[in-house]
Amino acid sequence: VVATKRTAGLEGVKLLVIEPLDDQLRPVAEAQVAADATRQAGPRDLVFLVGSREAALALEPSFVPVDAAIVGIVDHVESTA
């Protein structure tokens, strides 16, 4: 995803299309765009996403106007179900 016009604080931040998954890695919601606060996520990475106020606080400077932010990359998933 490429933004032609960016808000201050989003310079150099990747915008990625993510698909929310459940604990069995099945899609549970429609795809959405998230700002990559880690600046390291890539295609096929399993990531940890925050929304709302937490997303706005995840980027520097704080309170960047985003609704979703990637704050971590998941190394391993283990389900007991």
Backbone as CSV, one residue per row, in Angstrom:
resi,resn,N_x,N_y,N_z,CA_x,CA_y,CA_z,C_x,C_y,C_z
1,VAL,0.853,-1.170,0.000,0.000,0.000,0.000,0.890,1.221,0.000
2,VAL,0.570,2.183,-0.837,1.348,3.411,-0.913,0.408,4.593,-0.718
3,ALA,0.781,5.493,0.163,0.004,6.711,0.375,0.669,7.842,-0.390
4,THR,-0.099,8.568,-1.181,0.471,9.668,-1.952,0.663,10.908,-1.091
5,LYS,-0.084,11.005,-0.007,0.032,12.124,0.911,0.053,11.551,2.327
6,ARG,1.029,11.948,3.127,1.159,11.389,4.470,1.069,12.455,5.537
7,THR,0.551,12.050,6.664,0.473,12.911,7.837,1.832,12.944,8.507
8,ALA,2.175,14.045,9.123,3.427,14.139,9.875,3.483,13.013,10.892
9,GLY,4.626,12.342,10.978,4.793,11.213,11.882,4.719,9.882,11.160
10,LEU,4.235,9.887,9.918,4.156,8.645,9.150,5.229,8.541,8.074
11,GLU,6.167,9.477,8.048,7.240,9.411,7.063,8.067,8.145,7.311
12,GLY,8.272,7.350,6.276,9.093,6.148,6.385,8.408,4.962,7.035
13,VAL,7.138,5.093,7.401,6.406,3.988,8.020,5.703,3.189,6.921
14,LYS,5.959,1.865,6.901,5.303,1.008,5.919,3.846,0.821,6.293
15,LEU,2.986,0.803,5.289,1.583,0.470,5.466,1.382,-0.903,4.840
16,LEU,0.919,-1.863,5.638,0.772,-3.237,5.166,-0.680,-3.681,5.251
17,VAL,-1.098,-4.510,4.313,-2.421,-5.113,4.354,-2.303,-6.370,5.208
18,ILE,-3.114,-6.448,6.268,-3.065,-7.607,7.154,-4.439,-8.280,7.170
19,GLU,-4.433,-9.573,7.512,-5.667,-10.338,7.604,-5.772,-10.905,9.018
20,PRO,-6.723,-10.429,9.826,-6.868,-10.938,11.197,-7.174,-12.434,11.213
21,LEU,-6.491,-13.165,12.121,-6.635,-14.619,12.228,-7.005,-15.018,13.645
22,ASP,-7.604,-16.210,13.798,-7.873,-16.731,15.135,-6.696,-17.590,15.595
23,ASP,-6.841,-18.273,16.737,-5.733,-19.058,17.277,-5.420,-20.299,16.449
24,GLN,-6.299,-20.642,15.507,-6.050,-21.754,14.582,-5.548,-21.238,13.226
25,LEU,-5.233,-19.943,13.178,-4.727,-19.254,11.984,-5.740,-19.226,10.838
26,ARG,-7.030,-19.160,11.204,-8.108,-19.028,10.222,-8.550,-17.572,10.168
27,PRO,-8.838,-17.048,8.972,-9.300,-15.664,8.858,-10.584,-15.440,9.659
28,VAL,-10.639,-14.309,10.391,-11.817,-13.993,11.200,-12.430,-12.635,10.863
29,ALA,-11.784,-11.880,10.019,-12.304,-10.556,9.647,-11.720,-10.168,8.297
30,GLU,-12.258,-9.094,7.748,-11.753,-8.597,6.464,-10.347,-8.029,6.620
31,ALA,-9.608,-8.045,5.538,-8.264,-7.466,5.528,-8.344,-5.977,5.843
32,GLN,-7.286,-5.466,6.459,-7.214,-4.043,6.780,-5.789,-3.547,6.612
33,VAL,-5.631,-2.259,6.602,-4.314,-1.658,6.467,-3.815,-1.275,7.853
34,ALA,-2.540,-1.610,8.127,-1.940,-1.278,9.421,-0.575,-0.641,9.196
35,ALA,-0.247,0.311,10.052,1.080,0.930,10.023,2.051,-0.034,10.711
36,ASP,3.220,-0.232,10.132,4.203,-1.150,10.698,5.131,-0.407,11.651
37,ALA,4.793,-0.432,12.943,5.612,0.242,13.948,6.951,-0.464,14.134
38,THR,7.033,-1.765,13.785,8.296,-2.510,13.922,9.264,-2.156,12.805
39,ARG,8.717,-1.718,11.680,9.477,-1.418,10.463,10.249,-2.630,9.949
40,GLN,9.812,-3.837,10.336,10.506,-5.047,9.911,9.575,-6.111,9.356
41,ALA,8.271,-5.955,9.471,7.339,-6.970,9.004,7.339,-7.032,7.482
42,GLY,7.080,-8.219,6.981,7.057,-8.403,5.539,5.967,-9.375,5.128
43,PRO,5.928,-9.719,3.845,4.916,-10.643,3.342,4.961,-11.976,4.094
44,ARG,3.789,-12.496,4.409,3.619,-13.794,5.070,4.062,-13.834,6.528
45,ASP,4.510,-12.709,7.098,4.844,-12.677,8.527,3.563,-12.710,9.338
46,LEU,3.599,-13.413,10.453,2.511,-13.406,11.408,2.827,-12.299,12.396
47,VAL,1.918,-11.344,12.544,2.227,-10.156,13.335,1.226,-9.957,14.462
48,PHE,1.622,-9.150,15.452,0.754,-8.748,16.556,0.262,-7.346,16.253
49,LEU,-1.047,-7.173,16.300,-1.684,-5.925,15.897,-2.393,-5.284,17.084
50,VAL,-2.297,-3.968,17.183,-3.086,-3.215,18.161,-3.919,-2.186,17.410
51,GLY,-4.997,-1.770,18.030,-5.880,-0.804,17.389,-6.200,0.364,18.296
52,SER,-6.918,1.313,17.740,-7.402,2.485,18.464,-6.283,3.291,19.107
53,ARG,-6.446,3.633,20.373,-5.474,4.474,21.086,-4.089,3.825,21.133
54,GLU,-4.053,2.499,21.335,-2.773,1.797,21.395,-2.020,1.917,20.070
55,ALA,-2.734,1.898,18.968,-2.099,2.051,17.654,-1.495,3.443,17.517
56,ALA,-2.230,4.451,17.950,-1.739,5.830,17.866,-0.502,6.032,18.732
57,LEU,-0.410,5.302,19.846,0.747,5.421,20.746,1.937,4.577,20.307
58,ALA,1.724,3.629,19.400,2.786,2.701,18.999,3.859,3.348,18.132
59,LEU,3.528,4.438,17.493,4.467,5.099,16.592,5.065,6.330,17.265
60,GLU,6.245,6.702,16.829,6.904,7.914,17.334,6.727,9.011,16.311
61,PRO,6.367,10.195,16.628,5.927,10.636,17.948,4.569,10.045,18.283
62,SER,4.216,10.064,19.549,2.937,9.500,19.996,1.764,10.224,19.357
63,PHE,0.647,9.530,19.324,-0.624,10.031,18.805,-0.584,10.327,17.304
64,VAL,0.107,9.462,16.551,0.036,9.526,15.096,-1.345,8.990,14.712
65,PRO,-2.064,9.641,13.816,-3.440,9.250,13.517,-3.550,7.966,12.688
66,VAL,-3.464,6.823,13.365,-3.669,5.529,12.712,-4.684,4.730,13.523
67,ASP,-5.383,3.829,12.855,-6.372,2.978,13.527,-5.812,1.614,13.886
68,ALA,-4.743,1.185,13.212,-4.151,-0.128,13.462,-2.639,-0.035,13.292
69,ALA,-1.912,-0.711,14.180,-0.448,-0.704,14.095,0.099,-2.091,14.415
70,ILE,1.094,-2.499,13.656,1.805,-3.747,13.904,2.888,-3.442,14.925
71,VAL,2.862,-4.156,16.061,3.814,-3.877,17.131,4.756,-5.049,17.408
72,GLY,4.576,-6.159,16.720,5.468,-7.290,16.932,5.307,-8.332,15.847
73,ILE,6.334,-9.148,15.709,6.312,-10.264,14.766,6.303,-11.544,15.597
74,VAL,5.353,-12.431,15.310,5.178,-13.669,16.072,6.141,-14.727,15.548
75,ASP,6.910,-15.325,16.464,7.863,-16.373,16.090,7.223,-17.757,16.070
76,HIS,6.296,-17.992,17.015,5.764,-19.349,17.180,4.347,-19.272,17.739
77,VAL,3.477,-20.146,17.270,2.112,-20.230,17.788,1.882,-21.660,18.257
78,GLU,1.395,-21.778,19.496,1.060,-23.098,20.036,-0.351,-23.036,20.584
79,SER,-1.204,-23.912,20.089,-2.592,-23.927,20.527,-2.861,-25.212,21.315
80,THR,-3.560,-25.067,22.432,-3.895,-26.231,23.252,-5.285,-26.765,22.927
81,ALA,-5.965,-26.146,22.002,-7.322,-26.563,21.646,-7.321,-27.769,20.740
